[in-house]
Amino acid sequence: MEANEIMDRIRSARDHALEQEREERSNIASADTADKQGAASVRLATRQAVREAFDDILGERTDPAQDG
């Protein structure tokens, strides 16, 4: 596997984590109980950590507030 292909796969995984992060933000906003909101918050923190790690590997920055 070539370096470019590896970086493309990492970028794709990062983009997927970013989309999931946006989804969890929506889940937090629409949660009807504190338990659901808390669970979505934990998932959001995990997605953020994964995305930030991929950003570090790629030397790039993504903004979860921007639409994909």
Secondary structure as UniProt FT lines:
FT   HELIX           3..30
FT   HELIX           34..58
FT   TURN            64..65
//
